[in-house]
Structures are given as C-alpha cells and as structure tokens.
Amino acid sequence: MTTKLVLYNTLSRRKEAFEPLNAPHVGMYVCGPTVYGDPHLGHARPSITFDLLFRYLKAEGFKVRYVRNITDVGHLEQDADEGEDKIAKKARLEQLEPMEVAHYYTERYKAAMAELGVLTPSIEPHASGHIIEQIEFVKRILDEGYAYESNGSIYFDVEKYNEKYRYGILSGRNLEDIVTNTRELDGQGDKRHSYDFALWKKAAPEHIMRWPSPWSDGFPGWHMECSAMSTKYLGERFDIHGGGMDLMFPHHECEIAQSTSALGHDSAKYWVHNNMITINGQKMGKSLGNFITLEELFTGNHKLLAQAYTPMTIRFFILQAHYRSTLDFSNEALQAAEKGLDRLMKGIEALGKVKPAAQSSVNPAELAQRCEDAMADDLNSPMVISALFDWVRIFNQLVEGQQTITAEDLESLKATVNRWVFDVLGLRDEKSAAAAGGKDMVTPLVNMLLEMRMTAKANKDWATSDKIRDELTAIGIRVKDRKDGFDWEIE
Ligand code: ZN
C-alpha cells in the first residue's frame, strides 16, 4: 500500500510523507460540532476539508476509520472552565430537555452535511454516551500524577506536566507566554493556576447535565471527550487528528497533554488543521451581525446575501481554496464559484457527447497525472480544479471536432473525470440531479425526444419537430441544431 500523499503536520510544522501506522488501515479523528445551534458557514469548511481527505484516502485504496464526534456536554461558554454549558443554556432558554436540543441540532447538522456532499463518518460518537470512558481516562491521568482534586473537581496540573513534557508543543506557545496572556488570576476558584484546565467539574445545584463519579456529581471537561473517544475507537496511537485552526489552542493542546500524561505519548501521528472562513474580511460572529447559517445560504434569506447559493456552490467555493489558506466569503466570490462550477458541469456534459475517432490527438493520462500530483501535494484541491478547467476547453474541442480521441482513451478520460470530480472532490451535478431526485434521468430522456425529433424532421413532419423543440424550450432546455444532429443544454 503506497501513496504519494504528503501532508502538512501542524506538530512538526512541515510537510511529511503520509505513512499510516497500519496500512491499509487509516485511523482519523476529527473534532465535530457542539450541537446547540444551527449549522453555519463555519461548520462547512472543516467538514468539507476532512471529507476531501477521507474521500481521497479511500480512492487511494485505504480502509479508513473516520471518527467525528458530537459534543453534547461539557462545552462551556467562552470555551473556558467557567460559565454555563452551551447546550444546557439553550435548553433552559427554550424550556427543553438538553438532549432534545442536542438531538435536534445533530439532525440539522447531519442534514446540512448531506446537502454539502459530506460523507457520513464511520463512527459519530456522542460525548454524553461516553461518560464512563471519560471518567476512566481522568483516573489514568490522576494515577500518573498529572491532575489534582479540588472541591469535587479534577484539574490538569499544567506546570507538573510541563516539567516532563512540553505544554504548548502544537500551538508553538510556551508556558510563560500563556501565563502572560491569561486574564484570569491565580487563586480564583478551585484551580491552583489559571492555566490549569478541568478534566471533571463538580456540578452546581442548578446544573442539570450531571453524572455520578468518584469525585462528585458532575460532568467532564470539554477536552476530555476527544482523548477518551479517539482512544476507544482508534487505539492509543492513530494516524490523523484533524479540526479547525481555532481548536488548536486550547482544545487540541489540552488533548495532547491529556493523552500524553495518561499514555506516555501523543496519540496522533499527523495533526491537520484547516484555516478559517472570514466574511468580507471579518471573523464570523453573532455579535458582528455576519453570522450566516447554512440554511440561510441555501435560501438566500440573510441581509448579507445577494441571492441563494446551492450546496454545491458552497462546496466548490471551499474546494477552490487550499485548506490551509484563509478563505474570504463574499457574494462576488460565491457568484464566481457558481459560474465556475457551471462551466465544469457543462464541460462534463459535453464530454458525454464526444464521438470516438480512430486516433487520439489528446492524452488523457496527462489530466490524471496533474490531478494526482496536485492532490498528493497536501490536498491541493485548487490545482486539481485548475487542471480540470484546462481540460474543459479540450472537452469542448473534442465535441467540435478540433481534437480527436479513440474509444479507449475516451473511456479512460471519463473514468478520470468521475474519480476526481465526483468521487474525490465530491461534487454532484445539481441541475440534472434535482430534476430526477438524484439519478440523472434527464439526459437519456432529452436525447430520446431529440432522436424522435430527428426522425420527424427526416419525414418532413415539421409540426412534430417544432413542437418537441418548443416544449423543451418551455421547460428550460435549449436545443441547438447541428449539421450531423443536435446539442442541448439546461438553461
Ligand atoms: Zn476535540
């Protein structure tokens, strides 16, 4: 099992050849959503980035176990150890059971991801379903001496850990910087130091999400679920840990500290982070009024949106940037993505109409090679798309007869396009798919009608011929007559 894939590892700060620990098996863990609100634009980028990696590894022949968690407990406001649980707060405001909130938004998230063409991971474990595993993990850290109990809560002892290992190894911070940059003062609350973080929190009487533990009735700290669930499903060592750059500190840094203190080593071999989406140059945030949910994008129902954008337009927009680059959202950028995607899909439609010849004047292996090289270079999806665009021009030349291709080469070209456009980039043709509930029935039906029209014309039955053309035009299918037949496109 070999692959040319080279991945940027945040931990080593360089690109590394991808060598799985146990090929052909690959273990991949990605931090999923905290389910207390509608899925939004910020959710789309990590899910599409790691879907691209998942799809590519599968296309390369790996057997991938992809675990993406659902955070339904322990994620407190301000991402710190204080404040109300995000889900419990929503439940209180809407007078719902917390698990009702978590279930509702989990379903909304999954539906939106399906629209975006994001494949379902192999396992989607919930934090609330793994309290026992989290308690066991906390016990291991306590046994190793890297945590302390204080008033029923358990905190990670960052200073002790930092004596043997390095806290801040992933984000490139050191403890002194962290001390300088914390606003919290030592000696406030139950922690010894402001930079210590909770592994288990004793629940206040009004806190409704609570479980028994050896230390108190309470709940796990936010970072604990990922250490516990990745170890449970992928083992003490696995290949890839992914997530958005915003999770690097403190979340992933704390995960590394937890796993290293309990197991004696970090669990993940490659740490992969996608960059963030900004909106008109600004960070997305509820307080800035530029917070856009995926549903608002799909319907166009938001004051910042000039129009609705289809899920594939959003996906294409995200894939047109390298996952480690920043990506700025604007109507202009999305409209350009919409046009680009349309051009690509029309090109593929044209390829379907190419008639084979005795000789090839083009070499389909060149497209395959360009796509392969680009994706292997740290998932360079924009370069894959640019190779495909160069070939859309060739597809059109093939239809027009300015270039020729043999039947065998044509088959291999179509296979290359299928692999990259549909399997790896995960795009779908929304226009024909929408008309037939996912299966392209439009193409054969329109071709059949136009064949009938050719017969009518041959019989000088102009009334039938015109009727077929006019009715097709009326439903948005433009027919173009050619010397040797016809051509058509969906408006
Ligand atoms: Zn996580």
Boltz pocket constraint, residues with backbone or C-beta under 6 A from the ligand:
constraints:
  - pocket:
      binder: B
      contacts: [[A, 30], [A, 31], [A, 32], [A, 222], [A, 223], [A, 226], [A, 251]]
      max_distance: 6.0
